[in-house]
Amino acid sequence: MENYIGYVRVSTLKQVKGHSLDYQRDAIQKTCEMNKLNLVKIYADEGLSGAKFRPEFQKAIKRVIEDKKIDGIIFYSVFRFGRSTEDIKLHLNQIHDAGKKHLSIKENIDLDSAQGRFMFEILSAVAEFERELIIERMQTGKEWAKIHGTKSGKPMGRPKAEIDWEQVTELRKHLSWRKTASIIGVSTPTLIKRAQEEGYY
């Protein structure tokens, strides 16, 4: 029976309190049982993003490379394993050069084969693209919030719909609030509330 160590990571303290770590641990334990691997230890970085220094990750890498009693390392996803495509490649190559194995549960790809490496490149490109989109959206939200008087970048809610009050006044001569709101393009409660605020009610 081969000896493996595991590695898990979550980026936020909220995830630590949730089920993300437990889910990763459980997946590793079950995979080892199914494949008849002896799970020696699971290293965990709790509440640390991939971009920060990860002490438990460094310990895991050092052990799988140097400890002759350890045959490989298992993790839930390659994107939990490293902070970037290049970082993942670097550490996986170090493990491979040491004659050790690595097993990714989620992707289930053989990174020692040409096909597996090709699939890894595609998955990495998609993940990198998604990360950049998230960062871009967050930055855009913060800039919008600063312009409109806040510094936190917290959601400001939708801007108030512009209402033609002259049109509302004319429509209300013949129609109910509900029909008027339908023509204007807002909900009845919104129109009444805005009318109260503007002195048209």
N, C-alpha and C positions, 0 to 999 in steps of 0.2 A: 504493500500500500504506500502510495506516494504522500509525502508531507507537504502541505500547502499552508501559507499564511494568507489572510484576507485583508482587504483595505476598504474602508467606507469613509465617505465625506459628505457633509451638508454645508451650505454656504451661509445660512442665517441661524440665529438663535431660535427663531420661530420654528424652523424645521427640526431643530434639536428637540424641542418640546413636543413636536408632532410625531408622526410615524415614519418619517423618511429614513432615519437611521435604522430603526427596528426593521423596516421593510428590506433594506439592503442587507442587514445582518442575516435576516431570515432566508433571503434568497441565496446567500452564500452558503449557509449551513445546509440547506436542502440540496443545492447543486453538488456539494461535496459528498453528501450521503448517497445521492443518485449515481455519482461517478466513482464511488468507493475511494474517496480521497480523505486523508487524515488532516482535519483542520486544526492546526497547532494554536493559532492565535489570530484575532482580528484587530488590526490597528485602526483607530478612528480619529479623524480630525473633525471636531464638532464646532459648527458656527464659523468656519473659515472658508473664504472664497478661494477659488483656484489660483487667484493672482497673488495671494499672500503666502508667507512662509508657512509650510505645513510640517510641523515637527514629527508627527506620527508617520507621515508619508515618508520622510527622510529615513526614519528608523526602519520602516518596512522595506524600502529599497535596499538599504545597507544590509539588512538581514538576508533577503532573498538572494542577493549577489554573493555575500561572504559566507553564510552558514551552509556548510556542506550537507547538513541534515535536512535542509529545506529544498524541495524540488521545484517549487513554483509559487506564484502569487495569483490570487483570484480576486476580482472586483466586479461590482455590478455593471458598470459601464465605463468605457474608455474615457468618457467625458467627465466622470467622477474621479478618474485616475490622474489626469493631467490638466494643466491650466490653458494649454494651447496645443495646436496640432504638432508644432515643432517640439514642445515639451514632452508630449506623449511619445513621439517617435524616439526622442533621445533616451528616455528611460526604458522603453520597450527594447530598444537596441542593446542597452546595457545589460538587461536581463537575458536577452538572447545570446549575447557574446559570452556571458558567464555560464552558458549551457543550461540555463534554467527555463521554465515554462511560464506562460501567462495565460489566464483564462478570463474573458469578458463574457458575463452572463447575458446581458441585454442584446448586444450586437451578434453574439454567437458566430464570430468570424475567425478564421485561422489566419493570423497575421504573419505566419511563416510562409504562406503561399502567395503567388502572384495575384490570384483572384481576390484573396483576402485583403491584401494591401491596397488593391484597386478600390474595393468596397469601402475600406477605411478612409481613403482619400475623399471619396464622394460624401460619406457621412461627416467627415471633418469640415468640408467646405460648406455643407448645409448648416452645421452647428455654428460655424464662424459667422456665416451670413445672418443667422437668427440673433446671435449675440450683438452684432453691429446694429441691427434694426432696433433691438431693445434699447441700447445705449442712445441711439439717435432719437428715438421717441421720448426717452426720459429727458434728454437735453432740450428738445423742442418744448416739452411741457414746462420745464423750469424757466426757459427764456420767456415763454408766453406769460407765465405767472409773474415774473419780475416786472414786465412791461405794464401789467395790470395791477401792480401795487403790492405783490407779495414776494417773499424771498425763498419760501420753502419749496416751491414747486408742487404744492398739493393741488389736487383738482379744484378748479374754480367753479365747475358747473357750466351748463350751457348759457351762452349769452341770451339776454331777453329778446324775444321776437319783436321786430318792429311792427307797430300797429298804426294804420291810417285812421286816426280818430274822427276825421271828417266823414270818412266812409262809414265808420261804425255809427256815427250819429244819424246819417241818412238811412242806413239799413234798419236801425232800431225804431224808426218812425213807422215801419211796416212789419218788421219781423221780430221774433223772440230772440233772447240771448243765445239760445242753442243754435238756431239757424244762422244768426249773425256770425257766431264763432266758427261755424262750419264753412261759411263763405270766406271769412278772413284767413282761415287756416290754422286756428289755435283751438285748444280745448275750451269748453264753456267755463269751467272754474278759473282757468288762466285769464280769459278775457274779462270776467267779472272782477277778479282781483286787481288786474291792471287798470280797469276802469275806475275802481275805487281809489287806487293810488294816484291816478291822473285827474280825478275829480269829474269823471264822466258818468258816474253811477248815481 
